[in-house]
């Protein structure tokens, strides 16, 4: 059996929540998880839309993680 390990260079994750505090907590938790994969936050994009079905604001974010630069 072969075991191949490739380095993860980039990762994009999507988050959504009905309140900003929950969204921030989701992102912070994922940042901690991705630190173990040696990934840092590269960029964050966010927006707010109104969900008429739930009659609430829906907060969403896209977080782009990139590999930490190697120090020589």
C-alpha positions as CSV (number, residue, x, y, z in Angstrom):
1,X,0.0,0.0,0.0
2,X,1.3,3.4,-1.0
3,X,0.9,6.4,1.3
4,X,1.2,9.8,-0.4
5,X,1.4,13.0,1.5
6,X,0.9,16.3,-0.4
7,X,1.1,19.7,1.0
8,X,-2.1,21.7,1.0
9,X,-1.4,25.0,-0.6
10,X,-4.7,26.8,-0.6
11,X,-8.2,26.2,0.8
12,X,-11.4,28.2,0.6
13,X,-14.2,27.8,3.1
14,X,-17.7,29.2,3.2
15,X,-19.6,30.1,6.4
16,X,-23.1,31.4,7.1
17,X,-25.1,32.2,10.2
18,X,-28.1,34.3,11.3
19,X,-26.1,36.4,13.7
20,X,-22.7,37.9,13.5
21,X,-21.3,36.5,16.7
22,X,-22.0,32.9,15.6
23,X,-20.3,33.6,12.2
24,X,-17.3,35.0,13.9
25,X,-17.1,32.0,16.2
26,X,-17.3,29.6,13.3
27,X,-14.5,31.4,11.5
28,X,-12.3,31.6,14.6
29,X,-12.8,27.9,15.2
30,X,-11.8,27.0,11.7
31,X,-8.7,29.3,11.8
32,X,-7.5,27.3,14.8
33,X,-8.1,24.0,13.0
34,X,-6.3,25.2,9.8
35,X,-3.3,26.3,11.9
36,X,-2.6,22.6,12.4
37,X,-2.5,22.3,8.6
38,X,0.0,25.3,8.5
39,X,-2.6,27.5,6.7
40,X,-3.0,31.2,7.4
41,X,-5.9,33.5,6.5
42,X,-5.2,35.2,3.1
43,X,-8.4,37.0,2.6
44,X,-12.0,37.3,4.0
45,X,-15.1,38.5,2.1
46,X,-18.4,38.9,3.7
47,X,-22.0,40.0,3.0
48,X,-25.4,40.3,4.6
49,X,-28.6,39.4,2.9
50,X,-32.2,39.3,4.1
51,X,-33.8,35.8,4.2
52,X,-37.6,36.4,3.7
53,X,-38.4,32.8,4.6
54,X,-36.8,33.1,8.1
55,X,-37.5,36.9,8.3
56,X,-33.9,37.4,9.4
57,X,-30.6,38.7,8.2
58,X,-28.3,36.0,6.9
59,X,-24.5,36.7,7.3
60,X,-22.1,34.9,5.1
61,X,-18.4,34.8,4.6
62,X,-15.8,33.3,2.3
63,X,-12.4,32.8,3.9
64,X,-9.3,32.0,1.7
65,X,-6.5,30.2,3.5
66,X,-3.0,29.9,2.1
67,X,0.0,27.9,3.2
68,X,2.4,29.7,5.5
69,X,5.6,30.8,3.7
70,X,8.6,28.5,4.4
71,X,11.4,30.1,6.4
72,X,14.9,29.2,5.3
